Amino acid sequence: MRPIAVVAVASLACLASPLKAQLPPSWTPEARTAAFVELGGSAGLYSLNLDWRLSRRFTFRGALAQYTALNVQPEKQYMRLAFMLNALAGGPTNWLEVGIGPMGGRYTQTIQDVWFASITSAIGFRHQTRKEGFVYRAGIAPQFQFGNSRDRGGASVYPGVSFGVSF
């Protein structure tokens, strides 16, 4: 499972260069990248996230999560990958963040892998200064999971908090 995580993180890092290259030359220099850990939220129990400022009002985020449902279903192991486009309102330090994007992944139950796809979103508060520094976020993540051979799918809402740095 570790090679999948390495490939996913490397893919996210490769996306950073083209996204930064598309910023207009007149755009005010800011901390354009944020790395944070999210507890709950859009990708499950916890996730590692990279977020790139596309402009003053828009960001692109990739999230990777891999965990085991400990006491509830110890035989279930999850791997999730989410991408989101976020719009920001407010500023210059405190923002309302609203985003949406696809999430996919799999969970292993005993010896069978079950793949799933869903739409994830985020609505919440984001604190991020114009320069390098501390980032924190709090909000909710409504999701709609499409059905597959094992699950019927459906809608759910997860709370989440994030802590990290911008650079």
Backbone as a printed PyTorch tensor [residue, N CA C, xyz], in Angstrom:
tensor([[[  0.8010,  -1.1870,   0.0000],
         [  0.0000,   0.0000,   0.0000],
         [  0.8490,   1.2580,   0.0000]],

        [[  2.0300,   1.2240,   0.5200],
         [  2.8950,   2.3910,   0.5610],
         [  3.2710,   2.8990,  -0.8310]],

        [[  3.5480,   2.0230,  -1.8320],
         [  3.8580,   2.5440,  -3.1530],
         [  2.7140,   3.3850,  -3.7320]],

        [[  1.4750,   3.0440,  -3.4260],
         [  0.3390,   3.8300,  -3.9070],
         [  0.3900,   5.2280,  -3.3020]],

        [[  0.6890,   5.3190,  -2.0090],
         [  0.7720,   6.6130,  -1.3420],
         [  1.9030,   7.4560,  -1.9290]],

        [[  3.0460,   6.8640,  -2.1880],
         [  4.1820,   7.5860,  -2.7570],
         [  3.8390,   8.1040,  -4.1440]],

        [[  3.2160,   7.2780,  -4.9720],
         [  2.8320,   7.6880,  -6.3170],
         [  1.8070,   8.8220,  -6.2560]],

        [[  0.8460,   8.7410,  -5.3480],
         [ -0.1820,   9.7740,  -5.2270],
         [  0.4320,  11.1090,  -4.8030]],

        [[  1.3280,  11.1020,  -3.8100],
         [  1.9700,  12.3360,  -3.3560],
         [  2.8520,  12.9090,  -4.4570]],

        [[  3.5890,  12.0580,  -5.1680],
         [  4.4200,  12.5360,  -6.2750],
         [  3.5630,  13.1530,  -7.3770]],

        [[  2.4070,  12.5670,  -7.6520],
         [  1.4980,  13.1210,  -8.6580],
         [  0.9900,  14.4920,  -8.2430]],

        [[  0.6400,  14.6350,  -6.9530],
         [  0.1910,  15.9320,  -6.4650],
         [  1.2940,  16.9800,  -6.5850]],

        [[  2.5160,  16.5970,  -6.2610],
         [  3.6410,  17.5270,  -6.3560],
         [  3.8860,  17.9540,  -7.7980]],

        [[  3.7250,  17.0420,  -8.7340],
         [  3.9120,  17.3700, -10.1570],
         [  2.8680,  18.3550, -10.6440]],

        [[  1.6940,  18.3460, -10.0400],
         [  0.6470,  19.2850, -10.4300],
         [  0.9650,  20.7120,  -9.9920]],

        [[  1.8010,  20.8800,  -8.9880],
         [  2.0720,  22.2040,  -8.4360],
         [  2.7460,  23.1200,  -9.4410]],

        [[  3.7070,  22.6480, -10.1980],
         [  4.4450,  23.5060, -11.1230],
         [  3.5630,  24.1090, -12.2080]],

        [[  2.7600,  23.3150, -12.9290],
         [  1.9110,  23.9360, -13.9420],
         [  0.9010,  24.9090, -13.3630]],

        [[  0.3740,  24.6260, -12.1620],
         [ -0.6030,  25.5240, -11.5750],
         [  0.0280,  26.8520, -11.2010]],

        [[  1.2290,  26.8360, -10.6630],
         [  1.9190,  28.0690, -10.3180],
         [  2.3160,  28.8500, -11.5670]],

        [[  2.6630,  28.1560, -12.6450],
         [  3.0880,  28.8180, -13.8650],
         [  1.9570,  29.6120, -14.5010]],

        [[  0.7010,  29.3080, -14.2090],
         [ -0.4190,  29.9780, -14.8360],
         [ -0.8540,  31.2400, -14.1000]],

        [[ -0.1990,  31.5990, -13.0020],
         [ -0.5520,  32.8150, -12.2910],
         [ -0.1270,  34.0290, -13.1130]],

        [[ -0.9670,  35.0600, -13.2080],
         [ -0.5850,  36.2440, -13.9680],
         [  0.5870,  36.9610, -13.3070]],

        [[  1.4500,  37.6140, -14.1140],
         [  2.6310,  38.2650, -13.5430],
         [  2.2900,  39.4000, -12.5840]],

        [[  1.1130,  40.0170, -12.7110],
         [  0.7480,  41.1310, -11.8400],
         [  0.1620,  40.6930, -10.5070]],

        [[ -0.0090,  39.3940, -10.3160],
         [ -0.6140,  38.8960,  -9.0890],
         [  0.3110,  39.1590,  -7.9090]],

        [[ -0.2150,  39.6930,  -6.8150],
         [  0.5830,  40.0150,  -5.6370],
         [  1.2130,  38.7530,  -5.0630]],

        [[  2.5410,  38.7460,  -4.8300],
         [  3.1780,  37.5520,  -4.2540],
         [  2.5770,  37.2200,  -2.8870]],

        [[  2.1910,  35.9910,  -2.7290],
         [  1.6480,  35.4820,  -1.4790],
         [  2.1990,  34.0860,  -1.2630]],

        [[  1.9300,  33.5450,  -0.0980],
         [  2.2280,  32.1310,   0.1220],
         [  1.2230,  31.3640,  -0.7240]],

        [[  1.6710,  30.7000,  -1.7660],
         [  0.7730,  30.0890,  -2.7370],
         [  0.5020,  28.6180,  -2.4780]],

        [[  1.2240,  28.0200,  -1.5580],
         [  1.0360,  26.6000,  -1.2750],
         [  0.7990,  26.4210,   0.2170]],

        [[ -0.1060,  25.5280,   0.5510],
         [ -0.3550,  25.1850,   1.9570],
         [ -0.3230,  23.6640,   2.0820]],

        [[  0.2820,  23.1910,   3.1410],
         [  0.2960,  21.7620,   3.4680],
         [ -0.3270,  21.6320,   4.8530]],

        [[ -1.3130,  20.7410,   4.9640],
         [ -1.9770,  20.6050,   6.2550],
         [ -2.5290,  19.2030,   6.4480]],

        [[ -2.7570,  18.8730,   7.7090],
         [ -3.4000,  17.6240,   8.1070],
         [ -4.8410,  17.9630,   8.4510]],

        [[ -5.7530,  17.1960,   7.8890],
         [ -7.1660,  17.4090,   8.1830],
         [ -7.6810,  16.2320,   9.0020]],

        [[ -8.3170,  16.5350,  10.1210],
         [ -8.9420,  15.5080,  10.9570],
         [-10.4360,  15.5390,  10.6570]],

        [[-10.9660,  14.4140,  10.1820],
         [-12.3380,  14.3860,   9.7020],
         [-12.3770,  15.0360,   8.3260]],

        [[-13.4820,  15.6320,   7.9790],
         [-13.5560,  16.4070,   6.7570],
         [-13.7210,  15.6030,   5.4860]],

        [[-13.1960,  16.1420,   4.3930],
         [-13.5280,  15.6600,   3.0520],
         [-12.9550,  14.3050,   2.6680]],

        [[-11.9150,  13.8060,   3.3280],
         [-11.3320,  12.5250,   2.9070],
         [-11.4030,  11.4390,   3.9790]],

        [[-12.1520,  11.6630,   5.0330],
         [-12.3290,  10.5950,   6.0120],
         [-11.7510,  10.9050,   7.3740]],

        [[-11.2660,   9.8810,   8.0530],
         [-10.7710,   9.9850,   9.4190],
         [ -9.6740,  11.0400,   9.5490]],

        [[ -8.6880,  11.0090,   8.6720],
         [ -7.6480,  12.0310,   8.5940],
         [ -7.1280,  12.0270,   7.1650]],

        [[ -6.4880,  13.1250,   6.7670],
         [ -5.8930,  13.1750,   5.4280],
         [ -4.7260,  14.1450,   5.4140]],

        [[ -3.8050,  13.9050,   4.5020],
         [ -2.6960,  14.8080,   4.2210],
         [ -3.0940,  15.6020,   2.9840]],

        [[ -2.9570,  16.9250,   3.0420],
         [ -3.4600,  17.8000,   1.9850],
         [ -2.3900,  18.7500,   1.4830]],

        [[ -2.4110,  19.0070,   0.1830],
         [ -1.6430,  20.0790,  -0.4360],
         [ -2.6430,  20.9740,  -1.1490]],

        [[ -2.4950,  22.2890,  -0.9480],
         [ -3.4460,  23.2490,  -1.4800],
         [ -2.6590,  24.3490,  -2.1960]],

        [[ -3.0090,  24.6120,  -3.4610],
         [ -2.3070,  25.6200,  -4.2600],
         [ -3.2280,  26.7760,  -4.5620]],

        [[ -2.7440,  28.0170,  -4.3340],
         [ -3.5120,  29.2100,  -4.6860],
         [ -3.4310,  29.3930,  -6.1910]],

        [[ -4.5560,  29.3540,  -6.8730],
         [ -4.6150,  29.6200,  -8.3040],
         [ -4.7240,  31.1190,  -8.5530]],

        [[ -5.4060,  31.8040,  -7.6570],
         [ -5.5510,  33.2520,  -7.6830],
         [ -5.8850,  33.6780,  -6.2560]],

        [[ -6.2020,  34.9310,  -6.0960],
         [ -6.5530,  35.4020,  -4.7550],
         [ -7.8140,  34.7130,  -4.2390]],

        [[ -8.7110,  34.3280,  -5.1220],
         [-10.0150,  33.7940,  -4.7300],
         [-10.2240,  32.3020,  -4.9810]],

        [[ -9.2650,  31.6070,  -5.6010],
         [ -9.4560,  30.1930,  -5.9260],
         [ -8.2400,  29.3630,  -5.5460]],

        [[ -8.4830,  28.1430,  -5.0520],
         [ -7.4120,  27.2010,  -4.7430],
         [ -7.7500,  25.8370,  -5.3340]],

        [[ -6.7150,  25.0330,  -5.5090],
         [ -6.8680,  23.6380,  -5.9270],
         [ -6.2360,  22.7890,  -4.8420]],

        [[ -6.9430,  21.7370,  -4.4080],
         [ -6.4480,  20.9240,  -3.2900],
         [ -6.4640,  19.4520,  -3.6490]],

        [[ -5.4310,  18.7540,  -3.2170],
         [ -5.3660,  17.3020,  -3.3080],
         [ -5.2280,  16.7340,  -1.9060]],

        [[ -5.9460,  15.6460,  -1.6370],
         [ -5.9210,  15.0320,  -0.3020],
         [ -5.7180,  13.5300,  -0.4370]],

        [[ -4.9160,  12.9720,   0.4510],
         [ -4.6370,  11.5360,   0.4750],
         [ -4.8800,  11.0250,   1.8910]],

        [[ -5.6380,   9.9320,   1.9920],
         [ -5.9090,   9.3260,   3.3050],
         [ -5.7550,   7.8200,   3.2020]],

        [[ -5.1940,   7.2340,   4.2340],
         [ -5.0640,   5.7790,   4.3180],
         [ -5.1420,   5.4130,   5.7960]],

        [[ -6.1660,   4.6330,   6.1560],
         [ -6.3620,   4.3080,   7.5630],
         [ -7.1850,   3.0360,   7.7090]],

        [[ -7.2360,   2.5430,   8.9360],
         [ -8.0150,   1.3600,   9.2990],
         [ -9.1270,   1.7930,  10.2450]],

        [[-10.3230,   1.2790,  10.0400],
         [-11.4460,   1.5690,  10.9330],
         [-11.2410,   0.7520,  12.2110]],

        [[-10.5280,   1.3030,  13.1580],
         [-10.0110,   0.5720,  14.3160],
         [-11.0380,  -0.2640,  15.0650]],

        [[-11.7540,   0.3040,  15.9850],
         [-12.6420,  -0.4910,  16.8400],
         [-13.9460,  -0.8830,  16.1580]],

        [[-14.3850,  -0.0930,  15.2020],
         [-15.6780,  -0.3390,  14.5780],
         [-15.6160,  -1.5540,  13.6620]],

        [[-14.6890,  -1.5390,  12.7100],
         [-14.5090,  -2.6410,  11.7680],
         [-13.0140,  -2.8210,  11.5220]],

        [[-12.3010,  -3.5060,  12.4150],
         [-10.8400,  -3.5720,  12.3130],
         [-10.3350,  -4.2480,  11.0470]],

        [[-11.1690,  -4.9970,  10.3560],
         [-10.7210,  -5.6620,   9.1380],
         [-10.8100,  -4.7490,   7.9100]],

        [[-11.4260,  -3.5680,   8.0440],
         [-11.5940,  -2.6490,   6.9220],
         [-10.4340,  -1.6650,   6.8660]],

        [[ -9.7490,  -1.6010,   5.7260],
         [ -8.6620,  -0.6540,   5.5130],
         [ -9.0370,   0.2540,   4.3480]],

        [[ -8.9310,   1.5590,   4.5600],
         [ -9.3510,   2.5520,   3.5730],
         [ -8.1580,   3.2490,   2.9190]],

        [[ -8.3060,   3.5780,   1.6460],
         [ -7.3820,   4.4590,   0.9290],
         [ -8.2490,   5.3820,   0.0910]],

        [[ -8.1020,   6.7040,   0.2810],
         [ -8.9220,   7.6880,  -0.4180],
         [ -8.0430,   8.7620,  -1.0390]],

        [[ -8.4550,   9.2420,  -2.2040],
         [ -7.7590,  10.3210,  -2.9000],
         [ -8.8200,  11.2990,  -3.3790]],

        [[ -8.6940,  12.5720,  -2.9790],
         [ -9.6840,  13.5870,  -3.3320],
         [ -8.9930,  14.7850,  -3.9710]],

        [[ -9.6880,  15.4070,  -4.9080],
         [ -9.2480,  16.6580,  -5.5390],
         [-10.4010,  17.6350,  -5.4600]],

        [[-10.0940,  18.8950,  -5.1080],
         [-11.1600,  19.8840,  -4.9590],
         [-10.7460,  21.2320,  -5.5280]],

        [[-11.7090,  21.9290,  -6.1060],
         [-11.5550,  23.3180,  -6.4980],
         [-12.3230,  24.1320,  -5.4660]],

        [[-11.6480,  25.0970,  -4.8320],
         [-12.2450,  25.8800,  -3.7520],
         [-12.3330,  27.3520,  -4.1330]],

        [[-13.4120,  28.0020,  -3.7330],
         [-13.5700,  29.4490,  -3.8800],
         [-13.4490,  30.0700,  -2.4970]],

        [[-12.7830,  31.2210,  -2.4230],
         [-12.5840,  31.9180,  -1.1560],
         [-13.2950,  33.2640,  -1.2020]],

        [[-13.9340,  33.6310,  -0.1160],
         [-14.5680,  34.9410,   0.0140],
         [-14.1070,  35.5590,   1.3220]],

        [[-13.9730,  36.8800,   1.3390],
         [-13.5160,  37.5620,   2.5420],
         [-12.0700,  37.9580,   2.3980]],

        [[-11.2940,  37.7260,   3.4330],
         [ -9.8810,  38.0280,   3.4020],
         [ -9.5900,  39.3220,   4.1380]],

        [[ -8.3690,  39.7510,   4.2550],
         [ -7.1880,  39.1350,   3.6640],
         [ -6.6080,  37.9810,   4.4760]],

        [[ -7.1030,  37.7680,   5.7030],
         [ -6.5640,  36.6910,   6.5280],
         [ -7.5940,  35.6090,   6.8160]],

        [[ -8.8240,  35.9960,   7.0630],
         [ -9.8930,  35.0500,   7.3910],
         [-10.8330,  34.9220,   6.1960]],

        [[-11.1180,  33.6790,   5.8060],
         [-11.8460,  33.4150,   4.5770],
         [-13.0150,  32.4690,   4.8040]],

        [[-14.0570,  32.6310,   4.0030],
         [-15.0830,  31.6190,   3.8520],
         [-14.6270,  30.7630,   2.6840]],

        [[-14.5470,  29.4460,   2.8900],
         [-14.0760,  28.5190,   1.8540],
         [-15.2170,  27.5970,   1.4470]],

        [[-15.4740,  27.5160,   0.1390],
         [-16.5060,  26.6330,  -0.4030],
         [-15.8660,  25.8810,  -1.5630]],

        [[-15.9180,  24.5400,  -1.5410],
         [-15.2660,  23.7590,  -2.5880],
         [-16.0160,  22.4900,  -2.9240]],

        [[-15.6620,  21.9340,  -4.0900],
         [-16.2800,  20.6870,  -4.5410],
         [-15.3000,  19.9500,  -5.4460]],

        [[-15.4070,  18.6240,  -5.4580],
         [-14.5450,  17.8420,  -6.3320],
         [-14.7800,  16.3500,  -6.1920]],

        [[-14.1130,  15.5730,  -7.0400],
         [-14.2670,  14.1190,  -6.9950],
         [-13.3820,  13.4800,  -5.9300]],

        [[-13.8480,  12.3550,  -5.3950],
         [-13.0380,  11.5480,  -4.4840],
         [-13.2440,  10.0890,  -4.8750]],

        [[-12.1780,   9.3580,  -4.8760],
         [-12.2590,   7.9370,  -5.1680],
         [-11.3450,   7.1810,  -4.2340]],

        [[-11.4610,   5.8940,  -4.2540],
         [-10.6000,   5.0930,  -3.4070],
         [-11.1080,   3.6740,  -3.3010]],

        [[-10.5780,   3.0120,  -2.2840],
         [-10.9760,   1.6330,  -2.0730],
         [-10.9100,   1.3280,  -0.5940]],

        [[-11.6340,   0.2970,  -0.2360],
         [-11.4340,  -0.2720,   1.0870],
         [-11.3100,  -1.7740,   0.9220]],

        [[-10.4770,  -2.3540,   1.7600],
         [-10.2360,  -3.7850,   1.7390],
         [-10.9610,  -4.3860,   2.9230]],

        [[-11.8060,  -5.3290,   2.6480],
         [-12.4930,  -6.0380,   3.7120],
         [-12.1520,  -7.5100,   3.5520]],

        [[-11.4800,  -8.0610,   4.5410],
         [-10.8820,  -9.4060,   4.5010],
         [ -9.9340,  -9.4690,   3.3100]],

        [[-10.2620, -10.1520,   2.2310],
         [ -9.3230, -10.2470,   1.1050],
         [ -9.8560,  -9.5770,  -0.1560]],

        [[-11.0070,  -8.9290,  -0.0970],
         [-11.6150,  -8.3440,  -1.2810],
         [-11.4840,  -6.8210,  -1.2630]],

        [[-11.0320,  -6.2400,  -2.3900],
         [-10.9880,  -4.7860,  -2.5380],
         [-12.3140,  -4.3060,  -3.1050]],

        [[-12.8540,  -3.2460,  -2.5080],
         [-14.0820,  -2.6240,  -3.0010],
         [-13.7380,  -1.1890,  -3.3700]],

        [[-13.9280,  -0.8290,  -4.6280],
         [-13.6250,   0.5140,  -5.1230],
         [-14.8800,   1.3730,  -5.0330]],

        [[-14.6950,   2.6610,  -4.7830],
         [-15.8510,   3.5550,  -4.7090],
         [-15.4960,   4.9140,  -5.3080]],

        [[-16.5330,   5.6560,  -5.6600],
         [-16.3810,   7.0170,  -6.1790],
         [-17.4290,   7.8930,  -5.4990]],

        [[-17.0770,   9.1310,  -5.2590],
         [-18.0130,  10.0440,  -4.6230],
         [-17.6980,  11.4830,  -5.0220]],

        [[-18.6180,  12.3530,  -4.6950],
         [-18.4200,  13.7920,  -4.8220],
         [-18.2600,  14.3110,  -3.4020]],

        [[-17.1800,  15.0550,  -3.1630],
         [-16.9490,  15.6190,  -1.8410],
         [-16.9660,  17.1350,  -1.9500]],

        [[-17.2480,  17.7890,  -0.8550],
         [-17.2900,  19.2470,  -0.8530],
         [-16.8390,  19.7510,   0.5110]],

        [[-16.6760,  21.0570,   0.6060],
         [-16.2540,  21.6610,   1.8720],
         [-16.8930,  23.0360,   1.9970]],

        [[-17.3630,  23.3390,   3.1830],
         [-17.9020,  24.6580,   3.5080],
         [-17.3590,  24.9930,   4.8850]],

        [[-16.6180,  26.1090,   4.9890],
         [-16.0800,  26.4150,   6.3020],
         [-15.2380,  27.6630,   6.3680]],

        [[-14.5770,  27.8220,   7.5020],
         [-13.7100,  28.9430,   7.8160],
         [-12.2670,  28.5480,   7.5370]],

        [[-11.4870,  29.4950,   6.9980],
         [-10.0660,  29.2550,   6.7280],
         [ -9.2830,  30.4780,   7.1770]],

        [[ -8.2360,  30.2530,   7.9640],
         [ -7.3180,  31.3210,   8.3670],
         [ -5.9940,  31.0850,   7.6470]],

        [[ -5.6140,  32.0280,   6.7970],
         [ -4.3350,  31.9480,   6.0870],
         [ -3.8910,  33.3680,   5.7500]],

        [[ -2.6930,  33.7300,   6.1780],
         [ -2.1800,  35.0630,   5.9010],
         [ -1.6370,  35.1360,   4.4780]],

        [[ -1.3360,  36.3470,   4.0310],
         [ -0.8050,  36.5390,   2.6710],
         [  0.6090,  35.9850,   2.5360]],

        [[  1.3220,  35.9270,   3.6410],
         [  2.7020,  35.4330,   3.6040],
         [  2.7710,  34.0670,   4.2590]],

        [[  3.9820,  33.5120,   4.3220],
         [  4.1720,  32.2090,   4.9490],
         [  3.6860,  32.2460,   6.3910]],

        [[  3.1640,  31.1230,   6.8500],
         [  2.7160,  31.0760,   8.2280],
         [  1.7920,  29.9170,   8.4920]],

        [[  1.0780,  30.0380,   9.5860],
         [  0.1970,  28.9970,  10.0820],
         [ -1.1420,  29.0450,   9.3420]],

        [[ -1.6880,  27.8780,   9.0280],
         [ -3.0070,  27.7520,   8.3960],
         [ -3.8750,  26.8800,   9.2900]],

        [[ -5.0980,  27.3150,   9.5330],
         [ -6.0490,  26.4140,  10.1750],
         [ -7.4070,  26.5940,   9.5260]],

        [[ -8.1860,  25.5270,   9.5530],
         [ -9.4770,  25.4750,   8.8890],
         [-10.4520,  24.7170,   9.7750]],

        [[-11.7300,  25.0480,   9.6640],
         [-12.7850,  24.3140,  10.3580],
         [-14.0480,  24.3990,   9.5120]],

        [[-14.7500,  23.2810,   9.3990],
         [-15.9630,  23.3150,   8.6060],
         [-16.6360,  21.9630,   8.5160]],

        [[-17.5110,  21.8390,   7.5240],
         [-18.2010,  20.5830,   7.2710],
         [-17.9200,  20.1500,   5.8390]],

        [[-18.0560,  18.8430,   5.6050],
         [-17.7840,  18.2730,   4.2830],
         [-18.9530,  17.3870,   3.8540]],

        [[-19.9430,  17.9570,   3.1650],
         [-21.0170,  17.1200,   2.6250],
         [-20.4700,  16.2240,   1.5060]],

        [[-20.9150,  14.9760,   1.4620],
         [-20.4540,  14.0260,   0.4470],
         [-21.6240,  13.2330,  -0.1040]],

        [[-21.4770,  12.8290,  -1.3610],
         [-22.4300,  11.9070,  -1.9570],
         [-21.6440,  10.7580,  -2.5770]],

        [[-21.8310,   9.5650,  -2.0520],
         [-21.1270,   8.3880,  -2.5680],
         [-22.0310,   7.6350,  -3.5320]],

        [[-21.4710,   7.3170,  -4.6970],
         [-22.1930,   6.5270,  -5.6820],
         [-22.2070,   5.0740,  -5.2310]],

        [[-23.2350,   4.3480,  -5.5490],
         [-23.3430,   2.9480,  -5.1490],
         [-22.3680,   2.0620,  -5.9010]],

        [[-22.0300,   0.9280,  -5.2980],
         [-21.1860,  -0.0810,  -5.9450],
         [-21.7320,  -1.4560,  -5.5860]],

        [[-20.9570,  -2.4830,  -5.8280],
         [-21.4480,  -3.8450,  -5.5950],
         [-21.6930,  -4.1680,  -4.1200]],

        [[-21.0570,  -3.4180,  -3.1970],
         [-21.1850,  -3.7180,  -1.7630],
         [-22.0040,  -2.6760,  -0.9960]],

        [[-22.0390,  -1.4440,  -1.5040],
         [-22.7080,  -0.3640,  -0.7780],
         [-23.7610,   0.2910,  -1.6670]],

        [[-24.8190,   0.7880,  -1.0360],
         [-25.8730,   1.4570,  -1.7840],
         [-25.5180,   2.8870,  -2.1280]],

        [[-24.5410,   3.4560,  -1.4720],
         [-24.2140,   4.8630,  -1.6790],
         [-25.1050,   5.7360,  -0.8250]],

        [[-25.0520,   7.0400,  -1.0790],
         [-25.8960,   7.9630,  -0.3390],
         [-25.1370,   9.1910,   0.1100]],

        [[-25.8320,  10.0610,   0.8020],
         [-25.2660,  11.3280,   1.2410],
         [-24.8750,  11.2690,   2.7160]],

        [[-23.8620,  12.0420,   3.0780],
         [-23.4290,  12.1530,   4.4640],
         [-22.7140,  13.4840,   4.6520]],

        [[-22.5650,  13.9050,   5.8970],
         [-21.8820,  15.1540,   6.2270],
         [-20.8810,  14.8610,   7.3360]],

        [[-19.6250,  15.3170,   7.1540],
         [-18.5740,  15.0870,   8.1390],
         [-17.9940,  16.4240,   8.5990]],

        [[-17.8190,  16.6300,   9.9100],
         [-17.1100,  17.8160,  10.3760],
         [-15.6110,  17.6080,  10.2100]],

        [[-14.8610,  18.7040,  10.1330],
         [-13.4190,  18.5760,  10.0110],
         [-12.6720,  19.8010,  10.4860]],

        [[-11.4440,  19.5940,  10.9660],
         [-10.5310,  20.6680,  11.3310],
         [ -9.1740,  20.3680,  10.7030]],

        [[ -8.4540,  21.4260,  10.3420],
         [ -7.1480,  21.2650,   9.6890],
         [ -6.1330,  22.1950,  10.3390]],

        [[ -4.8790,  21.7190,  10.3690],
         [ -3.7740,  22.5000,  10.8910],
         [ -2.5710,  22.3010,   9.9890]],

        [[ -1.8760,  23.3890,   9.6410],
         [ -0.7010,  23.2480,   8.7850],
         [  0.0180,  24.5650,   8.5740]],

        [[  0.8040,  24.6210,   7.4980],
         [  1.6030,  25.8100,   7.1780],
         [  1.4090,  26.1930,   5.7170]],

        [[  1.5960,  27.4810,   5.4450],
         [  1.5910,  27.9620,   4.0670],
         [  2.9950,  28.4490,   3.7420]],

        [[  3.3770,  28.2740,   2.4900],
         [  4.7230,  28.6730,   2.0650],
         [  4.7200,  29.0700,   0.6130]]])
